[in-house]
Amino acid sequence: MDEIPDPRTESDTAGARTTDTDDPRDGPERDVRLEAVVVRYSADSDRCTLVPRDEPPEAMLTAWLSADLETVVDLEDAR
């Protein structure tokens, strides 16, 4: 596995697609750009948080996903 970049110097982005369903609360299908932010802890597991890129700042407060860094793998490695 490749070394994880320091989030203070660069960030990773990944394209994700939302899915259009029959639920009227869901919006239309669109591309969403995500930014991966890695926070390193000395006494705990490092965390990777995905937040929407190119969205209003308010979206970062409500639309995010965090996981222990050791559980995050590169997409190419998972194929």
PDB file with one MODEL, atoms N, CA, C and O in Angstrom:
MODEL        1
ATOM      1  N   MET A   1       0.853  -1.170   0.000  1.00  0.00           N
ATOM      2  CA  MET A   1       0.000   0.000   0.000  1.00  0.00           C
ATOM      3  C   MET A   1       0.897   1.231   0.000  1.00  0.00           C
ATOM      4  O   MET A   1       1.929   1.251   0.672  1.00  0.00           O
ATOM      5  N   ASP A   2       0.512   2.242  -0.741  1.00  0.00           N
ATOM      6  CA  ASP A   2       1.288   3.472  -0.818  1.00  0.00           C
ATOM      7  C   ASP A   2       1.178   4.252   0.479  1.00  0.00           C
ATOM      8  O   ASP A   2       0.220   4.110   1.239  1.00  0.00           O
ATOM      9  N   GLU A   3       2.194   5.085   0.710  1.00  0.00           N
ATOM     10  CA  GLU A   3       2.185   5.933   1.903  1.00  0.00           C
ATOM     11  C   GLU A   3       1.082   6.975   1.793  1.00  0.00           C
ATOM     12  O   GLU A   3       0.866   7.534   0.717  1.00  0.00           O
ATOM     13  N   ILE A   4       0.393   7.239   2.870  1.00  0.00           N
ATOM     14  CA  ILE A   4      -0.684   8.231   2.902  1.00  0.00           C
ATOM     15  C   ILE A   4      -0.061   9.625   2.923  1.00  0.00           C
ATOM     16  O   ILE A   4       0.813   9.890   3.748  1.00  0.00           O
ATOM     17  N   PRO A   5      -0.496  10.530   2.021  1.00  0.00           N
ATOM     18  CA  PRO A   5       0.069  11.879   2.018  1.00  0.00           C
ATOM     19  C   PRO A   5      -0.321  12.663   3.264  1.00  0.00           C
ATOM     20  O   PRO A   5      -1.378  12.438   3.854  1.00  0.00           O
ATOM     21  N   ASP A   6       0.543  13.578   3.648  1.00  0.00           N
ATOM     22  CA  ASP A   6       0.263  14.459   4.776  1.00  0.00           C
ATOM     23  C   ASP A   6      -0.835  15.423   4.354  1.00  0.00           C
ATOM     24  O   ASP A   6      -0.663  16.118   3.353  1.00  0.00           O
ATOM     25  N   PRO A   7      -1.965  15.503   5.071  1.00  0.00           N
ATOM     26  CA  PRO A   7      -3.085  16.346   4.645  1.00  0.00           C
ATOM     27  C   PRO A   7      -2.766  17.829   4.677  1.00  0.00           C
ATOM     28  O   PRO A   7      -3.480  18.634   4.079  1.00  0.00           O
ATOM     29  N   ARG A   8      -1.700  18.193   5.372  1.00  0.00           N
ATOM     30  CA  ARG A   8      -1.347  19.610   5.422  1.00  0.00           C
ATOM     31  C   ARG A   8      -0.673  20.058   4.138  1.00  0.00           C
ATOM     32  O   ARG A   8      -0.580  21.259   3.881  1.00  0.00           O
ATOM     33  N   THR A   9      -0.195  19.110   3.314  1.00  0.00           N
ATOM     34  CA  THR A   9       0.496  19.484   2.088  1.00  0.00           C
ATOM     35  C   THR A   9      -0.292  19.145   0.837  1.00  0.00           C
ATOM     36  O   THR A   9      -0.134  19.810  -0.187  1.00  0.00           O
ATOM     37  N   GLU A  10      -1.133  18.132   0.897  1.00  0.00           N
ATOM     38  CA  GLU A  10      -1.946  17.782  -0.254  1.00  0.00           C
ATOM     39  C   GLU A  10      -3.151  16.983   0.201  1.00  0.00           C
ATOM     40  O   GLU A  10      -3.180  16.452   1.311  1.00  0.00           O
ATOM     41  N   SER A  11      -4.137  16.906  -0.665  1.00  0.00           N
ATOM     42  CA  SER A  11      -5.328  16.130  -0.326  1.00  0.00           C
ATOM     43  C   SER A  11      -5.695  15.260  -1.511  1.00  0.00           C
ATOM     44  O   SER A  11      -5.360  15.569  -2.654  1.00  0.00           O
ATOM     45  N   ASP A  12      -6.379  14.182  -1.226  1.00  0.00           N
ATOM     46  CA  ASP A  12      -6.842  13.273  -2.262  1.00  0.00           C
ATOM     47  C   ASP A  12      -8.290  13.578  -2.568  1.00  0.00           C
ATOM     48  O   ASP A  12      -9.058  13.956  -1.682  1.00  0.00           O
ATOM     49  N   THR A  13      -8.656  13.416  -3.810  1.00  0.00           N
ATOM     50  CA  THR A  13     -10.055  13.564  -4.165  1.00  0.00           C
ATOM     51  C   THR A  13     -10.498  12.302  -4.876  1.00  0.00           C
ATOM     52  O   THR A  13      -9.700  11.616  -5.513  1.00  0.00           O
ATOM     53  N   ALA A  14     -11.750  12.015  -4.761  1.00  0.00           N
ATOM     54  CA  ALA A  14     -12.321  10.855  -5.429  1.00  0.00           C
ATOM     55  C   ALA A  14     -13.685  11.255  -5.956  1.00  0.00           C
ATOM     56  O   ALA A  14     -14.402  12.029  -5.322  1.00  0.00           O
ATOM     57  N   GLY A  15     -14.036  10.733  -7.101  1.00  0.00           N
ATOM     58  CA  GLY A  15     -15.359  11.014  -7.649  1.00  0.00           C
ATOM     59  C   GLY A  15     -16.358  10.026  -7.085  1.00  0.00           C
ATOM     60  O   GLY A  15     -16.061   8.836  -6.989  1.00  0.00           O
ATOM     61  N   ALA A  16     -17.493  10.477  -6.725  1.00  0.00           N
ATOM     62  CA  ALA A  16     -18.559   9.608  -6.238  1.00  0.00           C
ATOM     63  C   ALA A  16     -19.841  10.030  -6.932  1.00  0.00           C
ATOM     64  O   ALA A  16     -19.997  11.194  -7.300  1.00  0.00           O
ATOM     65  N   ARG A  17     -20.743   9.104  -7.110  1.00  0.00           N
ATOM     66  CA  ARG A  17     -22.010   9.420  -7.753  1.00  0.00           C
ATOM     67  C   ARG A  17     -23.143   9.143  -6.799  1.00  0.00           C
ATOM     68  O   ARG A  17     -23.187   8.108  -6.134  1.00  0.00           O
ATOM     69  N   THR A  18     -24.055  10.085  -6.746  1.00  0.00           N
ATOM     70  CA  THR A  18     -25.274   9.830  -5.990  1.00  0.00           C
ATOM     71  C   THR A  18     -26.224   9.082  -6.915  1.00  0.00           C
ATOM     72  O   THR A  18     -26.087   9.152  -8.136  1.00  0.00           O
ATOM     73  N   THR A  19     -27.165   8.384  -6.353  1.00  0.00           N
ATOM     74  CA  THR A  19     -28.076   7.585  -7.161  1.00  0.00           C
ATOM     75  C   THR A  19     -29.472   8.167  -7.108  1.00  0.00           C
ATOM     76  O   THR A  19     -29.988   8.476  -6.034  1.00  0.00           O
ATOM     77  N   ASP A  20     -30.075   8.314  -8.267  1.00  0.00           N
ATOM     78  CA  ASP A  20     -31.443   8.802  -8.358  1.00  0.00           C
ATOM     79  C   ASP A  20     -32.380   7.644  -8.022  1.00  0.00           C
ATOM     80  O   ASP A  20     -32.299   6.585  -8.644  1.00  0.00           O
ATOM     81  N   THR A  21     -33.261   7.832  -7.055  1.00  0.00           N
ATOM     82  CA  THR A  21     -34.201   6.787  -6.659  1.00  0.00           C
ATOM     83  C   THR A  21     -35.618   7.322  -6.772  1.00  0.00           C
ATOM     84  O   THR A  21     -35.833   8.457  -7.199  1.00  0.00           O
ATOM     85  N   ASP A  22     -36.568   6.508  -6.392  1.00  0.00           N
ATOM     86  CA  ASP A  22     -37.968   6.921  -6.437  1.00  0.00           C
ATOM     87  C   ASP A  22     -38.348   7.814  -5.262  1.00  0.00           C
ATOM     88  O   ASP A  22     -39.450   8.363  -5.234  1.00  0.00           O
ATOM     89  N   ASP A  23     -37.462   7.961  -4.307  1.00  0.00           N
ATOM     90  CA  ASP A  23     -37.749   8.784  -3.138  1.00  0.00           C
ATOM     91  C   ASP A  23     -37.716  10.255  -3.538  1.00  0.00           C
ATOM     92  O   ASP A  23     -36.674  10.735  -3.986  1.00  0.00           O
ATOM     93  N   PRO A  24     -38.824  10.990  -3.391  1.00  0.00           N
ATOM     94  CA  PRO A  24     -38.859  12.394  -3.819  1.00  0.00           C
ATOM     95  C   PRO A  24     -37.917  13.293  -3.030  1.00  0.00           C
ATOM     96  O   PRO A  24     -37.620  14.407  -3.462  1.00  0.00           O
ATOM     97  N   ARG A  25     -37.444  12.822  -1.877  1.00  0.00           N
ATOM     98  CA  ARG A  25     -36.499  13.634  -1.104  1.00  0.00           C
ATOM     99  C   ARG A  25     -35.109  13.619  -1.719  1.00  0.00           C
ATOM    100  O   ARG A  25     -34.300  14.509  -1.455  1.00  0.00           O
ATOM    101  N   ASP A  26     -34.829  12.609  -2.539  1.00  0.00           N
ATOM    102  CA  ASP A  26     -33.525  12.526  -3.186  1.00  0.00           C
ATOM    103  C   ASP A  26     -33.481  13.477  -4.367  1.00  0.00           C
ATOM    104  O   ASP A  26     -34.451  13.604  -5.114  1.00  0.00           O
ATOM    105  N   GLY A  27     -32.369  14.130  -4.526  1.00  0.00           N
ATOM    106  CA  GLY A  27     -32.190  15.034  -5.653  1.00  0.00           C
ATOM    107  C   GLY A  27     -31.794  14.263  -6.901  1.00  0.00           C
ATOM    108  O   GLY A  27     -31.705  13.035  -6.871  1.00  0.00           O
ATOM    109  N   PRO A  28     -31.558  14.969  -7.994  1.00  0.00           N
ATOM    110  CA  PRO A  28     -31.154  14.311  -9.232  1.00  0.00           C
ATOM    111  C   PRO A  28     -29.736  13.749  -9.111  1.00  0.00           C
ATOM    112  O   PRO A  28     -28.955  14.165  -8.255  1.00  0.00           O
ATOM    113  N   GLU A  29     -29.426  12.801  -9.985  1.00  0.00           N
ATOM    114  CA  GLU A  29     -28.088  12.220 -10.005  1.00  0.00           C
ATOM    115  C   GLU A  29     -27.074  13.303 -10.358  1.00  0.00           C
ATOM    116  O   GLU A  29     -27.304  14.111 -11.257  1.00  0.00           O
ATOM    117  N   ARG A  30     -25.950  13.312  -9.643  1.00  0.00           N
ATOM    118  CA  ARG A  30     -24.917  14.310  -9.918  1.00  0.00           C
ATOM    119  C   ARG A  30     -23.565  13.786  -9.457  1.00  0.00           C
ATOM    120  O   ARG A  30     -23.489  12.879  -8.628  1.00  0.00           O
ATOM    121  N   ASP A  31     -22.505  14.362  -9.997  1.00  0.00           N
ATOM    122  CA  ASP A  31     -21.155  14.019  -9.562  1.00  0.00           C
ATOM    123  C   ASP A  31     -20.839  14.773  -8.282  1.00  0.00           C
ATOM    124  O   ASP A  31     -21.203  15.940  -8.135  1.00  0.00           O
ATOM    125  N   VAL A  32     -20.166  14.111  -7.365  1.00  0.00           N
ATOM    126  CA  VAL A  32     -19.758  14.734  -6.110  1.00  0.00           C
ATOM    127  C   VAL A  32     -18.256  14.515  -5.962  1.00  0.00           C
ATOM    128  O   VAL A  32     -17.787  13.380  -6.046  1.00  0.00           O
ATOM    129  N   ARG A  33     -17.503  15.579  -5.744  1.00  0.00           N
ATOM    130  CA  ARG A  33     -16.064  15.487  -5.510  1.00  0.00           C
ATOM    131  C   ARG A  33     -15.846  15.444  -4.002  1.00  0.00           C
ATOM    132  O   ARG A  33     -16.433  16.226  -3.254  1.00  0.00           O
ATOM    133  N   LEU A  34     -14.995  14.521  -3.568  1.00  0.00           N
ATOM    134  CA  LEU A  34     -14.716  14.373  -2.148  1.00  0.00           C
ATOM    135  C   LEU A  34     -13.257  14.703  -1.863  1.00  0.00           C
ATOM    136  O   LEU A  34     -12.385  14.472  -2.700  1.00  0.00           O
ATOM    137  N   GLU A  35     -13.002  15.237  -0.690  1.00  0.00           N
ATOM    138  CA  GLU A  35     -11.644  15.508  -0.231  1.00  0.00           C
ATOM    139  C   GLU A  35     -11.378  14.634   0.983  1.00  0.00           C
ATOM    140  O   GLU A  35     -12.195  14.569   1.901  1.00  0.00           O
ATOM    141  N   ALA A  36     -10.232  13.961   0.986  1.00  0.00           N
ATOM    142  CA  ALA A  36      -9.845  13.124   2.119  1.00  0.00           C
ATOM    143  C   ALA A  36      -8.912  13.917   3.020  1.00  0.00           C
ATOM    144  O   ALA A  36      -7.874  14.404   2.573  1.00  0.00           O
ATOM    145  N   VAL A  37      -9.281  14.044   4.286  1.00  0.00           N
ATOM    146  CA  VAL A  37      -8.462  14.752   5.269  1.00  0.00           C
ATOM    147  C   VAL A  37      -8.009  13.727   6.305  1.00  0.00           C
ATOM    148  O   VAL A  37      -8.835  13.066   6.936  1.00  0.00           O
ATOM    149  N   VAL A  38      -6.694  13.598   6.477  1.00  0.00           N
ATOM    150  CA  VAL A  38      -6.148  12.636   7.432  1.00  0.00           C
ATOM    151  C   VAL A  38      -5.642  13.387   8.654  1.00  0.00           C
ATOM    152  O   VAL A  38      -4.870  14.339   8.539  1.00  0.00           O
ATOM    153  N   VAL A  39      -6.092  12.942   9.834  1.00  0.00           N
ATOM    154  CA  VAL A  39      -5.627  13.512  11.097  1.00  0.00           C
ATOM    155  C   VAL A  39      -4.857  12.413  11.817  1.00  0.00           C
ATOM    156  O   VAL A  39      -5.382  11.324  12.051  1.00  0.00           O
ATOM    157  N   ARG A  40      -3.614  12.707  12.164  1.00  0.00           N
ATOM    158  CA  ARG A  40      -2.759  11.725  12.829  1.00  0.00           C
ATOM    159  C   ARG A  40      -2.740  11.999  14.333  1.00  0.00           C
ATOM    160  O   ARG A  40      -2.580  13.137  14.774  1.00  0.00           O
ATOM    161  N   TYR A  41      -2.906  10.921  15.108  1.00  0.00           N
ATOM    162  CA  TYR A  41      -2.905  11.013  16.565  1.00  0.00           C
ATOM    163  C   TYR A  41      -1.719  10.219  17.113  1.00  0.00           C
ATOM    164  O   TYR A  41      -1.380   9.163  16.577  1.00  0.00           O
ATOM    165  N   SER A  42      -1.097  10.712  18.161  1.00  0.00           N
ATOM    166  CA  SER A  42       0.043   9.999  18.743  1.00  0.00           C
ATOM    167  C   SER A  42      -0.410   8.845  19.636  1.00  0.00           C
ATOM    168  O   SER A  42       0.295   7.841  19.740  1.00  0.00           O
ATOM    169  N   ALA A  43      -1.562   8.964  20.276  1.00  0.00           N
ATOM    170  CA  ALA A  43      -2.005   7.937  21.224  1.00  0.00           C
ATOM    171  C   ALA A  43      -3.251   7.185  20.767  1.00  0.00           C
ATOM    172  O   ALA A  43      -3.813   6.410  21.541  1.00  0.00           O
ATOM    173  N   ASP A  44      -3.693   7.395  19.535  1.00  0.00           N
ATOM    174  CA  ASP A  44      -4.914   6.752  19.056  1.00  0.00           C
ATOM    175  C   ASP A  44      -4.773   6.484  17.563  1.00  0.00           C
ATOM    176  O   ASP A  44      -3.804   6.917  16.939  1.00  0.00           O
ATOM    177  N   SER A  45      -5.732   5.776  16.994  1.00  0.00           N
ATOM    178  CA  SER A  45      -5.713   5.489  15.558  1.00  0.00           C
ATOM    179  C   SER A  45      -5.865   6.774  14.755  1.00  0.00           C
ATOM    180  O   SER A  45      -6.656   7.650  15.106  1.00  0.00           O
ATOM    181  N   ASP A  46      -5.093   6.875  13.667  1.00  0.00           N
ATOM    182  CA  ASP A  46      -5.253   8.008  12.764  1.00  0.00           C
ATOM    183  C   ASP A  46      -6.624   7.915  12.114  1.00  0.00           C
ATOM    184  O   ASP A  46      -7.153   6.817  11.941  1.00  0.00           O
ATOM    185  N   ARG A  47      -7.210   9.064  11.750  1.00  0.00           N
ATOM    186  CA  ARG A  47      -8.556   9.102  11.170  1.00  0.00           C
ATOM    187  C   ARG A  47      -8.521   9.728   9.791  1.00  0.00           C
ATOM    188  O   ARG A  47      -7.790  10.689   9.552  1.00  0.00           O
ATOM    189  N   CYS A  48      -9.314   9.179   8.889  1.00  0.00           N
ATOM    190  CA  CYS A  48      -9.499   9.729   7.551  1.00  0.00           C
ATOM    191  C   CYS A  48     -10.952  10.182   7.454  1.00  0.00           C
ATOM    192  O   CYS A  48     -11.872   9.401   7.698  1.00  0.00           O
ATOM    193  N   THR A  49     -11.150  11.439   7.099  1.00  0.00           N
ATOM    194  CA  THR A  49     -12.499  11.982   6.965  1.00  0.00           C
ATOM    195  C   THR A  49     -12.710  12.444   5.537  1.00  0.00           C
ATOM    196  O   THR A  49     -11.901  13.200   5.001  1.00  0.00           O
ATOM    197  N   LEU A  50     -13.797  11.993   4.914  1.00  0.00           N
ATOM    198  CA  LEU A  50     -14.178  12.420   3.569  1.00  0.00           C
ATOM    199  C   LEU A  50     -15.223  13.512   3.692  1.00  0.00           C
ATOM    200  O   LEU A  50     -16.238  13.344   4.367  1.00  0.00           O
ATOM    201  N   VAL A  51     -14.965  14.631   3.035  1.00  0.00           N
ATOM    202  CA  VAL A  51     -15.898  15.759   3.047  1.00  0.00           C
ATOM    203  C   VAL A  51     -16.153  16.187   1.610  1.00  0.00           C
ATOM    204  O   VAL A  51     -15.283  16.012   0.757  1.00  0.00           O
ATOM    205  N   PRO A  52     -17.327  16.744   1.322  1.00  0.00           N
ATOM    206  CA  PRO A  52     -17.612  17.190  -0.042  1.00  0.00           C
ATOM    207  C   PRO A  52     -16.725  18.370  -0.422  1.00  0.00           C
ATOM    208  O   PRO A  52     -16.504  19.287   0.369  1.00  0.00           O
ATOM    209  N   ARG A  53     -16.236  18.323  -1.630  1.00  0.00           N
ATOM    210  CA  ARG A  53     -15.434  19.422  -2.168  1.00  0.00           C
ATOM    211  C   ARG A  53     -16.340  20.193  -3.114  1.00  0.00           C
ATOM    212  O   ARG A  53     -17.261  19.609  -3.685  1.00  0.00           O
ATOM    213  N   ASP A  54     -16.113  21.447  -3.291  1.00  0.00           N
ATOM    214  CA  ASP A  54     -16.916  22.283  -4.192  1.00  0.00           C
ATOM    215  C   ASP A  54     -18.366  22.401  -3.733  1.00  0.00           C
ATOM    216  O   ASP A  54     -19.266  22.571  -4.555  1.00  0.00           O
ATOM    217  N   GLU A  55     -18.590  22.312  -2.453  1.00  0.00           N
ATOM    218  CA  GLU A  55     -19.920  22.483  -1.873  1.00  0.00           C
ATOM    219  C   GLU A  55     -19.848  23.653  -0.894  1.00  0.00           C
ATOM    220  O   GLU A  55     -18.751  24.038  -0.490  1.00  0.00           O
ATOM    221  N   PRO A  56     -20.979  24.224  -0.504  1.00  0.00           N
ATOM    222  CA  PRO A  56     -20.953  25.301   0.496  1.00  0.00           C
ATOM    223  C   PRO A  56     -20.332  24.806   1.805  1.00  0.00           C
ATOM    224  O   PRO A  56     -20.436  23.621   2.125  1.00  0.00           O
ATOM    225  N   PRO A  57     -19.689  25.694   2.563  1.00  0.00           N
ATOM    226  CA  PRO A  57     -19.064  25.283   3.828  1.00  0.00           C
ATOM    227  C   PRO A  57     -20.026  24.577   4.780  1.00  0.00           C
ATOM    228  O   PRO A  57     -19.604  23.725   5.562  1.00  0.00           O
ATOM    229  N   GLU A  58     -21.302  24.916   4.724  1.00  0.00           N
ATOM    230  CA  GLU A  58     -22.276  24.269   5.606  1.00  0.00           C
ATOM    231  C   GLU A  58     -22.358  22.768   5.336  1.00  0.00           C
ATOM    232  O   GLU A  58     -22.635  21.990   6.249  1.00  0.00           O
ATOM    233  N   ALA A  59     -22.122  22.361   4.103  1.00  0.00           N
ATOM    234  CA  ALA A  59     -22.193  20.941   3.757  1.00  0.00           C
ATOM    235  C   ALA A  59     -21.116  20.146   4.484  1.00  0.00           C
ATOM    236  O   ALA A  59     -21.321  18.977   4.810  1.00  0.00           O
ATOM    237  N   MET A  60     -19.972  20.770   4.740  1.00  0.00           N
ATOM    238  CA  MET A  60     -18.901  20.070   5.446  1.00  0.00           C
ATOM    239  C   MET A  60     -19.305  19.728   6.876  1.00  0.00           C
ATOM    240  O   MET A  60     -18.760  18.795   7.466  1.00  0.00           O
ATOM    241  N   LEU A  61     -20.248  20.465   7.433  1.00  0.00           N
ATOM    242  CA  LEU A  61     -20.692  20.207   8.803  1.00  0.00           C
ATOM    243  C   LEU A  61     -21.692  19.063   8.882  1.00  0.00           C
ATOM    244  O   LEU A  61     -21.841  18.445   9.936  1.00  0.00           O
ATOM    245  N   THR A  62     -22.378  18.773   7.785  1.00  0.00           N
ATOM    246  CA  THR A  62     -23.445  17.772   7.821  1.00  0.00           C
ATOM    247  C   THR A  62     -23.216  16.583   6.902  1.00  0.00           C
ATOM    248  O   THR A  62     -23.884  15.560   7.061  1.00  0.00           O
ATOM    249  N   ALA A  63     -22.308  16.677   5.959  1.00  0.00           N
ATOM    250  CA  ALA A  63     -22.098  15.595   4.984  1.00  0.00           C
ATOM    251  C   ALA A  63     -20.641  15.153   5.027  1.00  0.00           C
ATOM    252  O   ALA A  63     -19.820  15.635   4.247  1.00  0.00           O
ATOM    253  N   TRP A  64     -20.321  14.240   5.933  1.00  0.00           N
ATOM    254  CA  TRP A  64     -18.959  13.759   6.055  1.00  0.00           C
ATOM    255  C   TRP A  64     -18.966  12.317   6.544  1.00  0.00           C
ATOM    256  O   TRP A  64     -19.970  11.830   7.065  1.00  0.00           O
ATOM    257  N   LEU A  65     -17.838  11.641   6.369  1.00  0.00           N
ATOM    258  CA  LEU A  65     -17.691  10.254   6.789  1.00  0.00           C
ATOM    259  C   LEU A  65     -16.275  10.078   7.320  1.00  0.00           C
ATOM    260  O   LEU A  65     -15.314  10.416   6.629  1.00  0.00           O
ATOM    261  N   SER A  66     -16.130   9.557   8.531  1.00  0.00           N
ATOM    262  CA  SER A  66     -14.812   9.320   9.127  1.00  0.00           C
ATOM    263  C   SER A  66     -14.615   7.838   9.385  1.00  0.00           C
ATOM    264  O   SER A  66     -15.562   7.111   9.686  1.00  0.00           O
ATOM    265  N   ALA A  67     -13.356   7.400   9.260  1.00  0.00           N
ATOM    266  CA  ALA A  67     -13.003   6.007   9.529  1.00  0.00           C
ATOM    267  C   ALA A  67     -11.567   5.960  10.028  1.00  0.00           C
ATOM    268  O   ALA A  67     -10.768   6.847   9.729  1.00  0.00           O
ATOM    269  N   ASP A  68     -11.241   4.913  10.794  1.00  0.00           N
ATOM    270  CA  ASP A  68      -9.847   4.723  11.178  1.00  0.00           C
ATOM    271  C   ASP A  68      -9.033   4.546   9.905  1.00  0.00           C
ATOM    272  O   ASP A  68      -9.442   3.824   8.995  1.00  0.00           O
ATOM    273  N   LEU A  69      -7.892   5.198   9.843  1.00  0.00           N
ATOM    274  CA  LEU A  69      -7.075   5.185   8.637  1.00  0.00           C
ATOM    275  C   LEU A  69      -6.670   3.775   8.236  1.00  0.00           C
ATOM    276  O   LEU A  69      -6.553   3.485   7.045  1.00  0.00           O
ATOM    277  N   GLU A  70      -6.455   2.896   9.202  1.00  0.00           N
ATOM    278  CA  GLU A  70      -6.041   1.531   8.887  1.00  0.00           C
ATOM    279  C   GLU A  70      -7.118   0.752   8.135  1.00  0.00           C
ATOM    280  O   GLU A  70      -6.814  -0.281   7.539  1.00  0.00           O
ATOM    281  N   THR A  71      -8.364   1.217   8.145  1.00  0.00           N
ATOM    282  CA  THR A  71      -9.436   0.529   7.426  1.00  0.00           C
ATOM    283  C   THR A  71      -9.662   1.086   6.026  1.00  0.00           C
ATOM    284  O   THR A  71     -10.470   0.545   5.271  1.00  0.00           O
ATOM    285  N   VAL A  72      -8.955   2.168   5.666  1.00  0.00           N
ATOM    286  CA  VAL A  72      -9.117   2.800   4.360  1.00  0.00           C
ATOM    287  C   VAL A  72      -8.076   2.223   3.411  1.00  0.00           C
ATOM    288  O   VAL A  72      -6.889   2.183   3.735  1.00  0.00           O
ATOM    289  N   VAL A  73      -8.524   1.771   2.228  1.00  0.00           N
ATOM    290  CA  VAL A  73      -7.601   1.216   1.239  1.00  0.00           C
ATOM    291  C   VAL A  73      -7.720   1.986  -0.066  1.00  0.00           C
ATOM    292  O   VAL A  73      -8.748   2.601  -0.348  1.00  0.00           O
ATOM    293  N   ASP A  74      -6.665   1.944  -0.851  1.00  0.00           N
ATOM    294  CA  ASP A  74      -6.663   2.551  -2.169  1.00  0.00           C
ATOM    295  C   ASP A  74      -7.619   1.771  -3.069  1.00  0.00           C
ATOM    296  O   ASP A  74      -7.667   0.543  -3.007  1.00  0.00           O
ATOM    297  N   LEU A  75      -8.367   2.466  -3.891  1.00  0.00           N
ATOM    298  CA  LEU A  75      -9.346   1.824  -4.766  1.00  0.00           C
ATOM    299  C   LEU A  75      -8.697   0.767  -5.654  1.00  0.00           C
ATOM    300  O   LEU A  75      -9.253  -0.317  -5.826  1.00  0.00           O
ATOM    301  N   GLU A  76      -7.541   1.064  -6.214  1.00  0.00           N
ATOM    302  CA  GLU A  76      -6.861   0.104  -7.090  1.00  0.00           C
ATOM    303  C   GLU A  76      -6.441  -1.151  -6.324  1.00  0.00           C
ATOM    304  O   GLU A  76      -6.451  -2.244  -6.890  1.00  0.00           O
ATOM    305  N   ASP A  77      -6.076  -1.017  -5.058  1.00  0.00           N
ATOM    306  CA  ASP A  77      -5.695  -2.176  -4.251  1.00  0.00           C
ATOM    307  C   ASP A  77      -6.894  -3.057  -3.922  1.00  0.00           C
ATOM    308  O   ASP A  77      -6.731  -4.250  -3.666  1.00  0.00           O
ATOM    309  N   ALA A  78      -8.089  -2.488  -3.925  1.00  0.00           N
ATOM    310  CA  ALA A  78      -9.296  -3.232  -3.567  1.00  0.00           C
ATOM    311  C   ALA A  78      -9.911  -3.963  -4.756  1.00  0.00           C
ATOM    312  O   ALA A  78     -10.817  -4.778  -4.583  1.00  0.00           O
ATOM    313  N   ARG A  79      -9.432  -3.681  -5.939  1.00  0.00           N
ATOM    314  CA  ARG A  79     -10.010  -4.335  -7.135  1.00  0.00           C
ATOM    315  C   ARG A  79      -9.453  -5.700  -7.355  1.00  0.00           C
ATOM    316  O   ARG A  79      -9.834  -6.376  -8.311  1.00  0.00           O
TER     317      ARG A  79
ENDMDL
END
